[in-house]
């Protein structure tokens, strides 16, 4: 059994107003860091034994903000090294500029981390302040400069367009400043407003406004065009990379290859390829329940063939090369492929899935 590994570190220095990922303050009173890390390691080892995992090809430690762990992240690295199946070809750790230190980077290098992903989002300080984003442009540039020395060929960065006060000029400046540090890959997301976030509440109360939809689209396209002009291939809906800089771990998601998930709010998917079904398990977004390992802290879902094929399509057509060939989904969507084969490529990507899902919704997979 070959499964990738995702580890969720649910701690942040502060909560950004737009974020709906599960996280708690790194200085929370309910947080016993060593206790959390010990339980996390037990969960990882349990899953490896339970699923009889023989190879872990990629590892991704995300969050939250893994870099707030500081030197304690070494506890995870040391535990992983003891696992016989731990022979990853790619090992990614996320970091935010305000908690990135030289000591943390030294520990990452010694721990076998091959790729660092930094949450930049924007350099424009008024936009950062408007959404309660920690740090500032100066701290971000200092962190990128430091990280690029440790990971000159595998540095990754995230950007978001469509923040309050964003203009095409500001987005263009964000791209220009980021490219000064020569990242291997860049993710660009258009800001979305999720219910129950502080951003949603602030917008409802009229404290500020966001760019209108058409303007927001143009902001994202500004970033896309600049990256392409600077040699970055657009290899997934929101992801760009230089040759060889693609994130292998994420490609495994998009091509529906199985993975384990460990930590509060983490999700894993284990696929039975012969029977074309899968099991998805999810830890509750609740640190206290996770530490107690209570019965209601986990949820399990069996994914049947039809639903699994829908996910194969949904994830696969996010990726420029489409679904993994071993799924053979073309045989299920011949009518849709014929309809769209002569369409413009971007139009295809924007509309193909809606059409294919409409067909799948008829529960007549064999005739698609």
Secondary structure, DSSP 8 states (H G I E B T S, - for coil): -B-EEEEEE-EESS--TT--S--EETT-TT--HHHHHHHHHHHHHHHHHHTT--BEEEEEEEES-GGGGGGGHHHHHHHHHT-TTEEEEEEEEEEEGGG--HHHHHHHHHTT--EEEEEEE-S-HHHHHHTT-SS-HHHHHHHHHHHHHH-TTTEEEEEEE--TT--HHHHHHHHHHHHTT--SEEEEEE----TTSHHHHHHHTTS-----HHHHHHHHHHHHHHHHHTT-EEEETTEEE-TT-S-HHHHHHHTT--EEEESTT-EEEEEETTTTEEEEEEE-S-HHHHHHT-GGGEEEEEE-HHHHHHHHHHHHTTBTT-S-GGG-GGGG-HHHHHHHTTS-HHHHHHHHHHHHHHHHTTT-GGG-
